[in-house]
Amino acid sequence: MLLFAQGFWIRQLVSWARQATGIETVPERAQGWPDYFDNTTGIGPIARTLFYKDTRTGIMLPFKGRAEPVRIEERIGVEAHITAIAFGTTKSARAFWKKNIENGLIPLDVVAKFGAGFDSGAPDYRDRVAERMALHQRFWQVPYHYVGLLNGDLLYNNQATRYTHHGNGGNKRLVGVSAEGNLPGLEKNRTKKHNAIDEHFIETNRATIRLAVTKEREVGAPIEALYAHRQYSDGRLGDPGEGWWREVGTPMSQELHLERRVTFKHGSGNEICREWDDLGRVDYRGRKLAA
């Protein structure tokens, strides 16, 4: 464990040095960064489309893949994911939101929330607000229920009762919580193409797990365990990754009293490996280890 910790933080220092000039500095939430954004129905008066066409029948369904919502009582845990990429925005999407802001179609309180943490007197203020709205809009078609973004934003992205295609079937019982970013399955394989697991990333994604669990428990979901996409698909053995599991998942499972069901697997998925969790009983490829 000590060797892992030493190696992990050495790699982090190298990664931070490489990315130091490319990471946008964002304020602490105590200085005005919003706790979270509720984008479940859209942004201001711009409604989000919640209907999707069933590929088999051609019928438009209000809950993707299923015409009925999932009962909140069925949500027994959290399934952790990474997006596997960092999301950008298009020029046309940014222009759409800026035009709506300038035409007064977005209420001032909504503009203020999306502008929190930015200098409202800066000449590029509206551009930054529009870019943030465009980024959030990208996630309207992403199936996770909660997402922690690289810029520090926490998204309440889909209502927990909404049926979404995430996690190879895990959506039937679990709330999908994702971290934006490209992370390696094993930290020893980290390269400069991967996003850094720095203090900012850790803080953001711990807060995302905290938000998801507390919010869903408040409305009656018996959230009691933490799972990973790895446990549902052999094509996603590295999801959400060793660094996320150790730096976000494990400490938050302790804080929120979540059982880490490391020996669980479903379909083609595999158990949580020893490289990620000291409780693991298999290696990264799923081969049994000695007790």
N, C-alpha and C positions, 0 to 999 in steps of 0.2 A: 504493500500500500504506500509506504514511504517513497519507494523508488518511482512508483507511478506519479505521485504528487510532484516530486522533484522534476521528473521528465516533462510532465504536463505543463508546469509553470515556466520551465525553460523555453518550451516551444511557444508558449503564449507571449513571452517577452520578445522573442524573435518576430512573431507574427505582428505584435503591436508596433514594433519598430518599422516593419515593412509598410504598415498601413497608416502610420501616424499622420501623414499628410493628406490622406484620403478620407478620413472619418470626419463627418460633420459633427461639430460640437453642439450638443443639445443641453438645455438647462435641466437641473434637477426638477422633479415634479413639485417639490416644495416651493419652487420659484414660479409656479404657474403652469407647468405641464399638466394637461388634463389627466384625471384618473383613468378614464377610458372613453371611447367613442361608441355610442350605440348606433350602428349603421344597419340595423336589421330591416328597416323599412325604407331607407334611403337617406338623403342628406337634405335637410330643410324641406322645401316643397317638391324637390326632385325625387319622385317615387322610384323605388327599386322594383324591378320586375321579379316576382317570385314564382313565375310559372315557367315550366319547362316542358318541351315536347317529348313524350314517351316514344323512344325509337321503334318500339314494336307495334304500337297502335296508332301513333300519330296524334294521340289525345294530349291536350295541354293539362298538366297536373300541377297543383299548387305546391306539392312537396315532391321534390325530385325522386322519381322511382316509386312513389307510393302516394295514393290519393288521400291518405289519412295521416295526421301527425302522430308522433310517438308519445305515448303516455309518459309524463314526467317521472312517474314511479318506476319506470323501466331503466332509467339512467343510473346505473350502479357505479360508474367509474369514469375516469378520464383516459382517453387514448392520445398519446403524445406523437406529434409529427414534426417534420421540418418541411418547408416548402421546396427545398432542393435548389432554389434559385433566389436571387434578390430581384425584387420587382421594380420596374421602371414605369414611366408614364410617357404618353405620346403628346406631341405638340397640339394636336387637335383636341385631345381630352383636356389639357390644361387651358386651352383657349375657351372651351365650352364653359368651364367653371368660372374663369375670369370674367367672361361676358355676363354671366348671370349675377356675379357679385357687383359688377359695375352698373348693371341695369336695376339693381336693388331688388332682384328676385329672391335672393338669399337673405333671410332675416338677419338683422344685425347681431343677435345673440349667437346665431350659428356661425357667422363670420368670425365673431370674437373667440368662440371656442376653438375653431380651426386655426385662428391666429395666435392662440396662447403660446407664449414662449418666444414669439417673434417680435421685432421692433415695429410697432404699428406706424411709426413715423418714417420708416425706411422707404425709399422709392420702389423697392421690389416687394413690398409687403403683400400686395394683392397677388402678385405672381407666386409667392411662397404659399399663400393660403390656397390658391387655385391648384397648385401642384400637390398639396396635401390632400385636397378633396379628390383629385384625379387618382392619386395613389390608393385611397380608400375605395374608390369606385372599382378599381381593378379586382378587389376582393369580393365584389358582389357576385361574381361567378365562381368563387372559390368555396369549396364545401365545408371548411372548418367552422366550428361554432365560435371559437375565440382564437385570436392571432396576436402575437407580439411582433411588431415590426422593427426593422433595423434602426429606424429613426427614433425609437422609443415609444411609439404609439401603441396603445392596447385597443384592440377592436373586439367589440361584441358583434360578431359577424353574422351569425345565424341563431335564431332562437333554439333553445335546447330541444324543444319538442319538434323541431323541423327535421324531416328525414333528409339526410344528405349522403351522397356517395363518398364516404371517406373510409379508409382503413379496411378495405376488403371484407366488409360485413360488420366491422366493429361498431358502425353507426346504429346498429339495432339496440345496443345497450349502453353505449358509451358516448360521452361528450367529446368531440374532437377539438383539441387544443394544439395549435401549431406555432412554431417559431419561424419567422421569415429568415431565410439564409441558406447557404450551401455549407454543410458541415460534413466532415469525414465520419464514416462509421467507426473507425478506430483512430485515436489521436496520433498514433505513430505514423499514420498515412497522411497527416495534415500537410498541405502545400499552400503556396501563396494564393491559389485560386479560392481557398476556403475563407469564409468570414471568420473574424476573430471572436473567440469567446472571452471577451473582456468584461470589466465590471459593468459597463453599460448594457451589454447583451444579457449578462446574468441577472441584473436588476430588473430589466424589462420583462424577461421571460419568467422569472419567479413571480413577479406581479401579475402576469397573465394567468398563471396557474392558480394563484391566490384568488383572483377575480372570478375565474370560472367555477372553482369549487365552492366558494362562499355564496356566490350569486345563485347557483343552482340548488344548493342546500336550502337556501332561504325560501325557494318556491316548491320545495318538497322532493327534490331528487336525492335519493340515498347514495350520494357519491362516497364510495368507501375504498376504492382501489385505483392504482395507477398502472396503466398498460402502455405498450408501445406499438406503433405500426408494424415493427419487426415481427411481433407475435401473430400477425395476421397474414403476412405475405413474405415468401422467400425472395421475392424480387425487391424487397425493401428491408433487407437485413441490417442496413446501416441507418435506419430511420427510428429515432431521431439522432442517434449518434452517441458515442461514449462520453464526449464532453458535456453534451446537454444532459444526459442521464445522471452523471455524477455531480455536475455543478448546479443543475436546476431541479431535476426530478427527485433525486434522493433527499436533498435538504427540505424540499417542499412536501414530500411525503411524510417526513417527520413532523414538520410544523403543522400540517393539516390532518394528521392522523390517517394517512392513506396507506393501505397495505400494498406493498410492491409484490404483485403476484408473478414473480420471476419465472416460475415453472409452467405458467399457462402458455398454451399455444393453440391456434385455431387454423384449420385448413392447411395451407402450405407454409404457414408461419413457423417461427421457432422461438424457443425460450429466450429470456434475457441472458446474455452471456456473462461469464466471469470477468471478462475484460471491462464490462460496464458496471457490474454490481458484485460486491463480495458475496452476495447470497446466490449468485448464479451457479448452476450445476453443469453448464455446457460451455464449450468454447464458442468463438464467433461464428463458426460454421455449423454449430448445433451438435457437435460431438460431445458425448458424455465425458465428464471429468471425474476424477477420484474425489470422494467426499473430503 
